[in-house]
Amino acid sequence: MLDPIVNFFTRVFQWIGRGIGFVIGIILWPFLWAGRWYTHRGWILKTVLGLALLVFIGLYANLFYQTQFWRNFNPDYIDAYSFQNRNVSAGEQVTAGGGTDTTRTCGKSAITEITADLTDFNVNQNAWISSMILYKLGLFGIDWDHTPFMDNKASFQRGINQAVRRTATELADNLGRIRTTSQIDNDLQDARGNIQFDEETWYFGLNPFGPKTPTPSYYRDAITKWRSFNTRLENCQAAFDARADNLKQYLDRIASDIGSTSAILKDRAENYNYGFFDPRADDRYWFSYGQLYAYYGLMKAAEADFEDVIKQRNLGNLWQTMDAQFVSALRIRPWIIANSSEDGMFATHLTTMGFYVLRVRSNLVEISNVLQQ
């Protein structure tokens, strides 16, 4: 009685096995053909092709390592700065020598320090992924950003860079000068120009030993300029205008920046809710995460730089509420990003991130309204 059933399932499994073998054969055929072709070549050609293959494998191994290992990634990175122990606003004179000693010391800019350190994190502590050769080449010609692989770190870095660029503009145009009639600081001006350099550009330079990626070089120069400005500021040789209207404008620009990101998240969540099979959900998520990661540190730095303004306007509680929203958002680090409808069966990571982005934006607008009064 059982023999027909057993025979039926036996044949089914045989068909399945043959089907799997057929698929594997198709996948392996190009490699088997290449292997047979390679064995019939001369030793010179074999050596050249073997070395080229080793270089290719090494480059891909390096790409995998650089994209999967995030050095010094720490959502609580701002704790190491101990800004809460500062009691002087940026640019405010701290001490002056007595008698014939005319040496002065002024408060450094925490915003400038964080801006430089975030860029250092992107290009020195980690490799700048977006302009790496194999990242530019993509997966068989497909942009890595359009696949679910290898693009999380690049998107995260670009999110940080977006916040840094916005801050660099504010430092050059408003914060690092007295009113808008004074001269723009040369270091801040140069840094702004460098950090705006195309984040994905690479080229083959004069060096015959390989490709060049100029983007990190421009960003490293920006780091030098910001730190030079801060050194001069500490020596009271530069200016930082820690006025309430400057703080308000900075917060408004950030609110506008992350508001745009919120719209991008909303569009992706509503129109491409494929669960775990949305190949662009991860880079949208990690770009937003990078922005919040950077703005969290920059807002803690702004709290230190504008200490007097925040005290005078009684903004301490509102600022703490905003910090709490940043912390809550940065705690969400799923292994796989799902983009589902709000009433779907899967998690809705893009919608969740969009919620926190809007919460932070709401807090920024609220603080800005108080500053306007």
N, C-alpha and C positions, 0 to 999 in steps of 0.2 A: 504493500500500500504506500509506503514511504519512498520506494525507489524512484517513481516518476518525479516526485517533488525534489528529491536529492539530485537527480540528474538535471532537472531544470535549473536549479541554483548553481550547480557545477558549471553548466554551460554559460550562465549569466556571468559568473565570476571570470570564466575564461575569456569571454568577450570583453569584459572590463579590463582584464589584464592585457589583452592584445591591444585594446584602444590606448591604454596608458603607454604601452611599449611603443606604439606607433607615434604618439605625440613626442615622447622622449627621443625617438629616433630622428624625427624632424628637427628637434632643437639641437641635437648633437651632431647632425650631419655636416653642417659647415665646419665644425671643429675637427671632426674626423677627416674631412676632405683636406683641410689645411694641414693636419698632421701628416697625412700621406704625401701631400705636395712638398712639405718641408723636409721629409726624410730623403727625398730624391734630389735635393739641391746640393751645391758645393759647400765646402766648409766656410768659405768667406761669406757667402750669402747667409748661411746659417748663423754665423757669428753676428753679423750686422742685425739680422731680424731678431735674434735672441736678445741682444742688448736693447733694441728698440722695445721689445715686449717687456723686458724687465723695467725699463724707464716708465712705460705706460702703466704697468702694475704698481710701481712705486708712487706715481702721481695720484692714482686712484686711491691707494692706501692712505696717502697724505690727506687727500680730500675727505675721505671717510673720517680720519682721525680729527681733522680740524673742525668738521661740521658736527661731530658727535660729542666732543669733549669741550666743555665750556669752562675755561680756566677763570677762577676767581668770581664766578657767578654767585651772587649772594643778595637776595632781596632785602636783607637787613644791613646792606653795606654802609648806610648812612650813620649807623651807630658808632662806627670807628672814628668819626670826626668830632664827636662830643661838642656839637655846636651849642648845646644847651648851656655849656659852661662859659660861653662868650658873653661879655657884657658891654660890647661896643659895636656900633653900627659900622658898616663898610665906609671907609673914607674918613671916619671921625678920628680926630687927633686923640691919641691916648696919653702920650707923655711928651714933655719938652724939657730939654736940659736947662739948668739954671746958670746964671752968670754969663760967661762968654760961650758956653756950650749951646749951640743953636740946633743941635740934632733933634729931630722930631720923629715920632712914630705914630702911624695911623692904622686903623683897622683894615685888614685885608678883606677882599670880597670872597665870601663863601660861594656865591654863584659862579664866579670865575673859576674858583678852585674845582668845584664839582664838574663844571663844563670841561675843563682840561682833563680831569681824571676819568670821566666817562669816555672821552675820545681815546685816552690812553688805554682804557680797558678794551676798546674796539680794535685798535690797530697795533698795539704793542703787547698787551697781555694775551690777546687772541689774534689770530690771523683774520684779515678783512676778507670775508668769504666772497662778497659780491664781485670782486675783480680777479679772483683766482681763475686760471686758464680753464681748467676742466669744469668749473662752475659756469663759466661763460659759454662753453661748448654745449652744455646741457646733456641730457640723456638721449643719445642717438638723435641729436638735433632738437629735442624738445626742451624748452626752458625748464630748468629745475623748479622754478616757481610754479609751473603748471603740473607738477608731479607731487605725490605725497612724500617724496624722499629728499633728504639732504638740504632742505631750504629753511628749516626752522631757525637755525642760528643766524643765517643771512637776514631773514626777516626781522628777527629780534635786534640785530645790529642796526638795521636801517630804521627801526622804530626809535632807538636811542639817538641815532644821528638826526632824525627829524626834530626831536626836542632840542638837541644841541644847536642845530641851525637856527631855530626860532630864537633861542637864547642869545646866540652870537649876534644876531641882528639887533636885538634889544640892547645888548651891551654896547655895541658900536654907535647906535643911533641915539640912545637916551640915557642909559644908566652910567656909561663911562664918560660923561661930559656934564658940564654945568649948563643947564638949560640947553636949548637947541641953537643958540647963537654962538656957542663956543666951538673951538676947533675939535674935530673928531680925533680921538686918540689913534695914533698910527698903528700901534700893536693890535688894538681891537679891530681896526679897519682891515688890516692884513689877515688877521685870523678869520674874520667873517668871509673874506674872499676865498681863503683856502678851504674852509669847511663846506663852501657851496660847490666845490669841484665835483663833477659828475661822479657819483658813487660807484658806477659800474665800469668805468673806462679802464681799458688796459691796451697795451700796444707792444710791438716788437721794437726794441730800441737798438742802439748801435752795438751793444754787447752781443757778440756772436754766441754766447753760451746759454741764451734763453730769453724768455719773454720778461717784460717789465710790467709792473703794476704801479702806476704813478699815484693812484688815489691815496694809498696810505702815506706816501711821502708828503703830499699836500696837507693831510690831516695832522701828521707829526709836526709840521711847521706851525700849524695853528696852535698846537699844544704849547710849543715854545713861546709863541707870541702871548698867549693868555698868561702864562707863568711869568713872563717878563713884565706884563702889565701889573700883575699882583705884587711883584717885588717893588716896582716903582710906587705903587699905591701904599704899600707898607712904609715906604720911605717918604711918604707925603709928596711924591713927585708926579702923581697922577690924581685923577678925580673920580669919585663915585657919587652920583647924585641920589641919595637915599630919601627921595621925597615921596609923599603919598600918591601923587598923580603918576609918578613913574611906576610905582608898584601896581597901581590900578591898571595902567596900560599893559604892563607885562602880563598880569593875570588875564586881562581881556584877550590878549593874543593867544595865550595858552588855551583858554576856553574855546576860542575859534578853531584852534588847531585840532584839539581832541574832539570837537564837535564834528569836524569833517571825517575823522576816523569813525565816529559813531555812525555816521550816515553810510560809510562803506560797510561796516559790520551789519547794519540793518538790511542793506540791499542784498548782501550775500546770504544772510540768514533766511530772508523771505523768498528769494528766487532760486537758490541752489541748495535746498535742504535735503541732501542725499545721505544723511546719517554719517556713517564712518567712511563713506565713499566719495566725499567731496575733496578733490585733490588740492583745492586752494583754500580750504578752511583753515589749515594749519598756518600758512604764511600770513593770512589775515589776522589770526589770533595772536601770533607771536610778534607781529608788527605792533599791534595795540599794546601787548604786554611790554615790549621794549619802550614804547612811549611812556607808559605809566611808571616803569622802572626808573627812567631818567627823570621824569617830572617829580617823582616822589623825592628824590635827592635834591633836585633844584628848588622845590618848595620848602624843604627843610633849610636849605641854604638861604633862601629869600627871607625866611623867618629870622635868621641870624643877621643878615645884612640890613634889614629894615626893622631892627629890634625896637627902635624908638617909635616908629610909626605904629607898629602893632600894639605896643603898650598904650600909646595915646588914644588909639581908636578902640581899645578893648577887644581886640580880635583874637585873643588867646584861645578861647573856647571854640570859636569857629575854625580856627586853624587846626586844632586838635581833632575836630570832627573830620576835616578834610584828610588829615594824616591817616585816620582810622580807615577811611575808604580806600586809600592807596594800599594800606597794609592788607586789607581783606582781599582786594583784587590780586595782589602779588602772591597770595597764598594758593591761588588756583593754578596748578601746573599739571594738567592731565598728560598721560602718556600718549594718548591718541585723541586728536581733536574731532569731535562730532558736530555736525551742523544739521540739526533736525528742527522741524517745526515745534512750536511751543507745546502742542498737544500730542507730539509724536512719542514713539516708544524709546527713543534713544536720548542721550544727554544733549543739551543744547549749549555747548560751550561758547559759541559766538554770541548768542543771546545773553548769556551770563556775563561775558566780558563787556558787551555793549551796555548792560545795566550798570556796571561799576564805572564805566567811562562817563555815562550820563550823571551818575551820582557825584563823581569828582567835578564834572563841569558845573553841576548845580551849586556845589560848595564854592567854586571859584567865582561864579556870578554873584553869590550872596555876599562874599567878602568884598567884591568889587563895588557892590551897591552901598555897602557901609562906607567904603573909602570915598565914594562920591558925595556923601552927605556933608 
